[in-house]
């Protein structure tokens, strides 16, 4: 069975590191916003899934 929790952590850590490395300039604003939104959405899915599997 795939380890989705591990994959989530790897991907989110990489996206977070990319956000930290990407300068906050007007040229990078769209890319930064896309990464940040994806991180929030992934976190919501992770939390909802963890709650569902606990019951």
WOWOPE-V832574 format. One record per run of one state. SS is the DSSP state (A for helix, B for strand, O for the rest). FROM is the first residue (numbers start at 1). TO is the last residue. If there is no record, write none. Layout:
# WOWOPE-V832574
ss from to
SS FROM TO
SS FROM TO
This chain:
# WOWOPE-V832574
ss from to
O 1 3
A 4 21
O 22 25
A 26 54
O 55 55
